[in-house]
């Protein structure tokens, strides 16, 4: 694909619906990450990580009781 072809596609992208532009941006970020070894997480991924970090963890006593109830430990 020539530079002119890329420019023409990018010009067309400006008229695409937001969802399509976001999909293209995600794909481009994945390619860029693969090329330079750095991955930039999306807002959706960041939210999922934050939710996971806020999730309750079992205490040591709860873990011990879990294994004890199953005859282990």
C-alpha positions as CSV (number, residue, x, y, z in Angstrom):
1,X,0.0,0.0,0.0
2,X,1.4,3.3,-1.0
3,X,1.6,6.4,1.2
4,X,-1.0,8.1,-1.0
5,X,-3.4,5.2,-0.5
6,X,-2.9,5.3,3.3
7,X,-3.6,9.1,3.2
8,X,-6.8,8.5,1.2
9,X,-8.0,5.9,3.6
10,X,-7.3,8.1,6.6
11,X,-9.2,11.0,5.0
12,X,-12.2,8.7,4.6
13,X,-12.0,7.6,8.2
14,X,-12.9,11.1,9.4
15,X,-16.4,10.5,8.0
16,X,-16.9,7.1,9.7
17,X,-19.1,6.7,12.7
18,X,-17.4,7.0,16.1
19,X,-17.7,3.2,16.8
20,X,-15.9,2.4,13.6
21,X,-13.1,4.9,14.2
22,X,-12.6,3.5,17.7
23,X,-12.4,0.0,16.3
24,X,-9.7,1.2,13.8
25,X,-7.8,3.0,16.6
26,X,-7.8,-0.2,18.7
27,X,-6.4,-2.2,15.8
28,X,-3.8,0.4,15.1
29,X,-2.7,0.5,18.8
30,X,-2.3,-3.3,18.8
31,X,-0.1,-3.1,15.7
32,X,1.9,-0.3,17.2
33,X,2.4,-2.3,20.4
34,X,3.5,-5.3,18.4
35,X,6.0,-3.1,16.5
36,X,7.6,-1.4,19.5
37,X,6.9,-3.9,22.3
38,X,4.7,-1.5,24.4
39,X,1.0,-2.1,24.9
40,X,-1.3,0.8,25.8
41,X,-4.4,-0.5,27.5
42,X,-7.8,0.8,26.5
43,X,-10.1,2.6,28.8
44,X,-12.3,-0.5,28.9
45,X,-9.3,-2.6,30.0
46,X,-8.3,0.0,32.6
47,X,-11.9,-0.1,34.0
48,X,-11.8,-3.9,34.2
49,X,-8.5,-3.9,36.0
50,X,-9.7,-1.3,38.5
51,X,-12.9,-3.4,39.2
52,X,-10.8,-6.5,39.7
53,X,-8.5,-4.6,42.2
54,X,-11.5,-3.5,44.2
55,X,-13.0,-7.0,44.4
56,X,-12.8,-8.6,47.8
57,X,-10.1,-11.1,48.5
58,X,-10.4,-14.0,50.9
59,X,-8.6,-13.6,54.3
60,X,-6.1,-16.1,55.4
61,X,-8.6,-17.5,57.9
62,X,-11.2,-17.9,55.1
63,X,-8.6,-19.7,52.9
64,X,-7.6,-22.0,55.8
65,X,-11.2,-22.8,56.5
66,X,-11.9,-23.5,52.8
67,X,-9.1,-26.1,52.7
68,X,-9.9,-27.5,56.1
69,X,-13.5,-28.1,55.0
70,X,-12.2,-30.2,52.1
71,X,-9.8,-32.2,54.3
72,X,-6.7,-30.5,53.2
73,X,-4.6,-28.6,55.7
